[in-house]
Amino acid sequence: MSIGIRGVFYINISILRNAWTGRHSRARLIEERIRYAGNRVIMNMMGMQFFLEIN
């Protein structure tokens, strides 16, 4: 659960940082998207493990 919350917090920080700098470089956008996808994969894996431990 902490990983999911940290992922959302991370996304908000990146959005704030992009708004702060005001320039959306394509490399940074792709990097943020890859990092977000990685967080999604980790959250899904954690959720599956949690689900398997319950059953």
C-alpha positions as CSV (number, residue, x, y, z in Angstrom):
1,M,0.0,0.0,0.0
2,S,2.9,2.4,0.8
3,I,4.3,1.8,-2.7
4,G,0.9,2.8,-4.3
5,I,0.7,6.0,-2.1
6,R,4.3,6.8,-2.9
7,G,3.5,6.3,-6.6
8,V,0.6,8.8,-6.5
9,F,2.7,11.2,-4.5
10,Y,5.5,10.8,-7.1
11,I,3.2,11.6,-10.0
12,N,1.9,14.7,-8.2
13,I,5.5,15.9,-7.6
14,S,6.4,15.3,-11.2
15,I,3.3,17.3,-12.4
16,L,4.2,20.1,-10.0
17,R,7.8,20.1,-11.2
18,N,6.7,20.2,-14.9
19,A,4.4,23.1,-14.1
20,W,7.2,24.8,-12.2
21,T,9.8,24.5,-15.0
22,G,7.1,25.3,-17.6
23,R,9.0,23.3,-20.3
24,H,7.9,19.9,-21.2
25,S,10.9,18.2,-22.7
26,R,10.0,15.0,-24.5
27,A,12.7,13.0,-22.8
28,R,11.5,14.0,-19.3
29,L,7.9,13.2,-20.2
30,I,8.9,9.7,-21.5
31,E,11.0,9.2,-18.3
32,E,8.1,10.1,-16.1
33,R,5.8,7.8,-18.1
34,I,8.2,4.9,-17.8
35,R,8.6,5.5,-14.1
36,Y,4.8,5.7,-13.7
37,A,4.4,2.4,-15.6
38,G,7.1,0.8,-13.3
39,N,5.1,1.9,-10.3
40,R,2.0,0.4,-11.8
41,V,3.7,-2.9,-12.4
42,I,5.1,-3.0,-8.8
43,M,1.7,-2.2,-7.4
44,N,0.1,-4.9,-9.5
45,M,2.7,-7.4,-8.3
46,M,2.3,-6.4,-4.7
47,G,-1.5,-6.7,-5.1
48,M,-1.2,-10.2,-6.6
49,Q,1.1,-11.3,-3.9
50,F,-1.3,-10.0,-1.2
51,F,-4.2,-11.6,-2.9
52,L,-2.4,-15.0,-3.1
53,E,-1.4,-14.7,0.5
54,I,-5.0,-14.2,1.5
55,N,-6.3,-17.2,-0.3
